[in-house]
Amino acid sequence: MKVSTHPGQYTVINTNNEKTLENSIRDLIYHDKLLTAMGLNNEAVMVVHVGGVYGNKEKSLQRFADNFHLLPPTVQARLVIENDDTSYSIKDVLELCKKIKRPMVLDVHHHNCYNQGERLEDYLPAIFATWNNLERPPKIHFSSPKSAKEYASHAEYINVDDFIKFIKLAQGYTFDVMIEAKKQDAALLKLREELLQKIR
């Protein structure tokens, strides 16, 4: 079993507010201490988003990189960055991850919600390569849209055909998939059964 944490929406590393940054650092230290107390090494990662745009994406990305270096080394060693569904695409996050030398978590659904024309197949090798310094495989997030109207929201279950489509796209790579679905374990078991039916 691989353990990770995902600090909440109020933990914003690229904030331009000093108090918010102070609180964010405190929260990240808490998560690091929790994982350490569980006896887990740096393979137990903490997933964060880049944060807000604040009117200038390039400056906000640079502020993330600058503030990253203010974090304690133990926090830096656990941090991984995920693309989001509104502001920072896989291209944005990949460039940031290369700059600060940290892994990138690919969220497939977020990419479908927000992208700048990037094709996943063109970026997968570079995204997965950001994990080369860790002993564990890359981690990705997969979810399905709740509906056409509420596309950004997570559905209760995973669309098996969309999942198979991505797996075929990423064949040849070894990676872990975190399922993000409202039904949680039930969604995983349902997906497993549907996958078995597809290959029979």
ROZA-698062 format. One line per 2 residues: for each residue x, y, z of C-alpha. Coordinates in steps of 0.05 Angstrom, whole numbers, plus 5000, padded with zeros to 4 digits. Each point is the difference from the previous one (the first is absolute). Layout:
// ROZA-698062
X Y Z ~ ...
END
This chain:
// ROZA-698062
5000 5000 5000 ~ 5027 5068 4981
4980 5059 5043 ~ 4997 5073 4978
4966 5063 5024 ~ 4966 5057 4962
5001 5065 5042 ~ 4937 5040 4990
4981 5060 4958 ~ 5024 5050 5051
5071 4975 4996 ~ 5026 5044 4944
5075 5003 4989 ~ 4998 5054 4946
4957 5048 5040 ~ 5019 5073 5001
4973 5007 5071 ~ 5053 4992 5054
4951 4973 5053 ~ 4971 4949 4951
5071 4977 4983 ~ 5016 4994 5074
4938 4958 5012 ~ 5014 4958 4938
5070 4983 5024 ~ 4973 4982 5068
4949 4952 4968 ~ 5053 4967 4956
5045 4990 5061 ~ 4941 4967 5035
4989 4951 4941 ~ 5075 4985 4998
5002 4985 5075 ~ 4939 4956 4994
5031 4958 4945 ~ 5066 4997 5038
4965 4978 5063 ~ 4969 4943 4960
5071 4976 4984 ~ 4994 5019 4927
5058 5025 4958 ~ 4999 5050 4943
4963 4951 4955 ~ 4938 5023 5039
4988 5064 4962 ~ 4958 5062 5012
4960 5023 4939 ~ 4987 5074 4990
4974 5045 4944 ~ 5038 5060 4975
4948 5049 5028 ~ 4971 5064 4974
5017 5040 4938 ~ 4996 5069 5033
4995 5035 4934 ~ 5067 4975 4973
5013 4926 4990 ~ 5075 5006 4987
5012 5041 5063 ~ 4956 4952 5040
5040 4940 4975 ~ 5064 5035 5018
4972 5017 5069 ~ 4985 4927 5011
5073 4983 4984 ~ 5025 5055 5046
4955 4980 5058 ~ 5016 4927 4990
5071 5015 5022 ~ 4972 5030 5065
4971 4932 5019 ~ 5039 4954 5048
5042 4948 4963 ~ 4957 4943 5026
4938 5032 4970 ~ 5035 5015 4934
5020 4926 4997 ~ 4927 4977 5003
4967 5052 4955 ~ 4971 4981 4932
4960 5047 4956 ~ 4934 4986 4964
4969 5034 4940 ~ 4932 5031 5014
4934 5009 4964 ~ 4999 5076 4992
5068 5033 4997 ~ 5062 4958 4995
5006 4949 4943 ~ 5047 4942 4995
5049 5044 4961 ~ 5000 5053 5055
5009 4949 5056 ~ 5053 4959 4963
5043 5061 4990 ~ 4993 5019 5073
5017 4929 5023 ~ 5062 5000 4957
5021 5067 5030 ~ 4993 4978 5072
5020 4928 4986 ~ 4937 4968 5028
4953 4948 4971 ~ 4935 5017 4964
4934 4965 5013 ~ 4960 4994 4937
4925 5009 5011 ~ 4968 4975 4936
4931 5029 5015 ~ 5030 5068 5016
5037 4998 4934 ~ 4934 4987 4964
4968 5059 5037 ~ 5057 5049 4988
5056 4996 4950 ~ 5035 5044 4950
4997 4952 4943 ~ 5051 4951 5030
4994 4928 4978 ~ 5010 4951 5057
5040 4952 4957 ~ 5051 5055 4987
5010 5016 5073 ~ 4996 4932 5035
5075 4983 4992 ~ 5022 5066 5031
4947 4998 5055 ~ 5019 4929 5021
5074 5018 4996 ~ 4991 5050 5056
4993 4940 5047 ~ 5067 4970 4982
5033 5020 5065 ~ 4949 4963 5042
4999 4925 5011 ~ 4924 4997 4989
4963 5002 4934 ~ 4967 5065 4976
4931 5016 5029 ~ 4942 5023 4959
4928 5020 5017 ~ 4941 4975 4960
4927 5019 5005 ~ 4939 5007 4956
4956 5062 4992 ~ 4935 5000 5039
4960 5024 4939 ~ 5007 5044 4938
4972 5058 5041 ~ 5044 4987 5060
5060 4976 4962 ~ 5052 5022 5050
4967 4962 5057 ~ 5019 4928 5015
4950 4946 4983 ~ 4980 4945 5048
5035 4948 4957 ~ 5053 4995 4946
4982 4996 4927 ~ 5034 4934 4981
5007 5018 4926 ~ 5036 5065 5015
5045 4963 5049 ~ 5018 4948 4948
5013 5055 4949 ~ 5051 5032 5047
5033 4934 5019 ~ 5010 4985 4926
5030 5070 4991 ~ 5048 4988 5057
5018 4928 4984 ~ 5073 4984 5010
5005 5043 5064 ~ 4995 4977 5072
4959 5046 5045 ~ 4951 5001 5057
4929 5024 4990 ~ 4961 5035 5054
4925 4996 4986 ~ 4962 5063 5019
4926 4980 5003 ~ 4944 5017 5048
4986 4926 5013 ~ 5073 4989 5020
5015 4925 5010 ~ 4934 4981 4967
5022 5038 4938 ~ 5066 4963 4999
4967 4932 5007 ~ 4950 5017 4945
5055 5022 4954 ~ 5039 4936 5014
4940 4957 4982 ~ 4985 5040 4937
5073 4994 4978 ~ 4997 4924 5010
4937 4997 4957 ~ 5033 5041 4945
5059 4953 4994 ~ 4960 4934 5004
END
